[in-house]
Amino acid sequence: MMQELIIFSGLAGITVFIGGLLANYFNHHVKDTPVKYEITHTMMSFGAGIILSALALVLIPKALEELELIPMVLSFLSGALSFMFIDRYLAKKGGQTATLLAMMMDFIPEAIALGAVFVIDPNMAMLLAVFIGLQNLPEAFNSFRDLVQSGFTPKKTLIIFFFLSFFGIVGALIGHYFLSNHQGLTAHLMNFASGGILYLLIQDIIPESKLSRNYLTSLGATLGFLVGIIGEKLV
């Protein structure tokens, strides 16, 4: 039983590293052309759509189900305000880490939820792991680009992504051992993440993905959200 949880969460997390490898290959082995530029921005918007789907279909519904109105509002606003200050601090230092922050705020709470529901419904946990893995791939692809532009070397960025890929296992084990009987606390965590993710999407990720006189980026975001709808339907 525990081996299955580790395998599911590990497969969901390894796509962080795979997304980094794909981004590294794309950035260094594909010639710089207008088409490459459009593909990069379309991937950014696709990732934004997937993040938005996780927000709307996985994270917030849990809060609506488990929390009263005032606690729900407070934890959501706490997430938004916390990441506003973090984002401002990083912007002053010249970093571009919004996509990475959004990915981890999406990835970790969902991994914790995966561990929390595994005992109750293993089939749902398996499908949730697939959903998380699909989300992580384009998000990691975009985060790699942001970190390299912030001054990290590709090698250092890949090392970071390699270790981040294990956060799925850590989160799932935390959810399994500590939060499976504390649904309210899990809901607060996911709602806090929702507030932060929404702030980062509107402030940084969506504006960065936009290209003038280009419609693929908007279509990419729409398709990303569709992936989330499909994943939620399967779960």
C-alpha positions in Angstrom: 0.0 0.0 0.0 2.7 2.5 1.0 4.8 1.5 -2.0 1.9 2.4 -4.3 1.6 5.8 -2.7 5.3 6.5 -3.2 5.2 5.3 -6.8 2.2 7.4 -7.6 3.5 10.6 -6.0 7.0 9.9 -7.4 5.7 9.6 -11.0 3.6 12.8 -10.4 6.8 14.6 -9.3 9.3 13.4 -11.8 7.6 15.4 -14.5 9.1 18.5 -12.9 12.6 17.2 -13.8 11.4 16.0 -17.2 9.9 19.4 -18.0 13.2 21.0 -17.1 15.1 18.6 -19.4 12.7 19.4 -22.3 13.1 23.1 -21.7 16.9 22.8 -21.6 16.9 20.9 -24.9 14.4 23.3 -26.5 16.4 26.4 -25.4 19.8 25.2 -26.5 19.2 22.9 -29.4 16.4 24.6 -31.3 17.4 27.6 -33.4 16.1 31.0 -32.4 13.3 31.9 -34.8 10.0 33.8 -34.4 8.3 30.4 -34.3 10.4 29.3 -31.4 9.4 32.5 -29.6 5.7 31.9 -30.2 6.0 28.3 -29.0 7.7 29.4 -25.8 4.9 31.9 -25.1 2.2 29.4 -26.0 3.7 27.0 -23.5 3.7 29.7 -20.9 0.0 30.3 -21.5 -0.8 26.6 -21.6 0.9 26.3 -18.2 -1.2 29.2 -17.0 -4.4 27.5 -18.1 -3.4 24.3 -16.3 -2.6 26.2 -13.1 -5.9 28.0 -13.4 -7.7 24.7 -13.8 -6.1 23.4 -10.7 -7.2 26.5 -8.8 -10.8 26.3 -10.0 -11.3 22.5 -10.1 -9.2 21.1 -7.3 -8.0 23.6 -4.7 -10.9 26.0 -4.2 -13.7 23.3 -4.3 -12.0 21.6 -1.3 -12.2 24.9 0.6 -15.8 25.5 -0.4 -16.7 22.0 0.8 -14.8 22.0 4.2 -14.6 25.6 5.4 -17.0 28.2 6.7 -17.2 31.6 4.9 -15.0 33.8 7.2 -12.2 31.3 7.7 -12.2 30.6 3.9 -12.0 34.3 3.1 -9.2 34.8 5.6 -7.0 31.9 4.4 -7.5 32.9 0.8 -6.5 36.5 1.4 -3.6 35.4 3.6 -2.2 33.5 0.6 -2.7 36.4 -1.8 -1.1 38.9 0.5 1.8 36.6 1.5 2.7 36.0 -2.1 2.2 39.7 -3.1 5.0 40.6 -0.6 7.2 37.7 -1.7 6.7 38.6 -5.3 7.6 42.3 -4.6 10.7 41.2 -2.7 11.9 39.0 -5.5 11.1 41.7 -8.1 13.3 44.1 -6.3 16.1 41.5 -6.4 15.6 41.1 -10.2 14.4 37.5 -10.1 11.7 35.9 -12.3 10.4 33.1 -10.2 6.6 33.6 -10.3 6.0 30.5 -12.4 8.2 28.4 -10.1 6.3 29.7 -7.0 2.9 29.0 -8.7 4.0 25.5 -9.7 5.1 24.6 -6.2 2.0 26.2 -4.6 0.0 24.0 -6.9 2.1 20.9 -6.7 2.7 20.6 -2.9 -0.9 21.0 -1.7 -2.2 18.6 -4.3 0.5 16.1 -3.4 -0.6 16.4 0.3 -4.2 15.9 -0.8 -3.1 12.8 -2.8 -1.6 11.3 0.4 -4.7 12.3 2.4 -7.2 10.6 0.1 -5.1 7.5 -0.8 -6.4 5.3 2.0 -10.0 6.4 1.3 -10.0 6.1 -2.5 -6.8 4.6 -4.1 -8.3 4.9 -7.6 -9.0 8.6 -7.2 -5.5 9.0 -5.8 -4.0 7.3 -8.9 -5.9 9.6 -11.2 -5.0 12.7 -9.2 -1.3 11.7 -9.5 -1.8 11.6 -13.3 -3.4 15.0 -13.2 -0.6 16.5 -11.1 2.0 15.0 -13.4 0.3 16.6 -16.5 0.3 19.9 -14.7 3.9 19.8 -13.7 5.3 19.3 -17.2 4.4 22.6 -18.8 4.8 24.5 -15.6 8.4 23.1 -15.2 9.1 23.9 -18.8 8.2 27.6 -18.2 9.9 27.7 -14.8 13.2 26.6 -16.3 13.2 29.5 -18.7 12.4 32.0 -15.9 15.2 30.7 -13.6 17.8 30.8 -16.4 16.7 34.4 -17.2 17.2 35.2 -13.5 20.8 34.2 -13.7 20.8 30.5 -12.8 22.9 28.2 -15.0 21.0 25.5 -16.9 22.9 22.8 -14.9 22.1 24.4 -11.5 18.4 24.8 -12.6 18.2 21.1 -13.5 19.7 20.1 -10.2 17.1 22.2 -8.4 14.3 20.6 -10.5 15.7 17.2 -9.7 15.3 17.7 -6.0 12.0 19.5 -6.4 10.6 16.4 -8.2 10.8 14.6 -4.8 8.5 17.1 -3.1 5.6 15.0 -4.4 6.6 12.0 -2.3 7.3 14.2 0.7 3.9 16.0 0.4 2.0 12.7 -0.1 3.6 11.2 3.0 2.8 14.3 5.0 -0.8 14.2 3.8 -1.0 10.4 4.5 0.4 10.4 8.0 -0.6 13.8 9.4 -3.6 15.2 7.5 -5.8 12.2 6.5 -7.9 12.8 9.6 -7.7 16.7 9.4 -9.7 17.6 6.3 -10.2 21.2 7.5 -6.5 21.9 7.8 -5.9 20.4 4.4 -8.6 22.7 3.0 -7.0 25.7 4.6 -3.7 24.8 3.1 -5.2 24.4 -0.4 -7.2 27.6 0.0 -4.1 29.6 1.1 -2.3 28.2 -2.0 -5.3 29.3 -4.2 -5.0 32.9 -3.1 -1.2 33.0 -3.8 -1.6 31.2 -7.2 -4.3 33.6 -8.4 -2.2 36.6 -7.4 0.9 35.3 -9.3 -1.2 34.4 -12.3 -2.7 37.8 -12.7 0.4 39.8 -11.7 3.2 37.9 -13.5 2.4 34.8 -15.5 -0.5 35.8 -17.8 1.0 39.2 -18.8 4.4 37.5 -19.5 2.7 35.0 -21.8 0.9 37.5 -24.0 2.2 38.4 -27.5 0.8 41.2 -29.6 -1.1 40.1 -32.7 -0.8 36.4 -31.8 -3.8 34.2 -30.9 -2.0 31.0 -30.1 -1.2 32.1 -26.6 -4.9 32.6 -25.7 -5.7 29.3 -27.3 -2.9 27.7 -25.3 -4.3 28.9 -22.0 -7.8 27.6 -23.1 -6.4 24.2 -24.0 -4.5 24.1 -20.7 -7.7 24.7 -18.8 -9.3 22.0 -20.9 -6.7 19.5 -19.7 -7.7 20.4 -16.2 -11.4 19.8 -17.0 -10.5 16.4 -18.5 -8.4 15.4 -15.5 -11.1 16.5 -13.0 -13.7 14.6 -15.0 -11.6 11.4 -14.9 -11.0 11.8 -11.1 
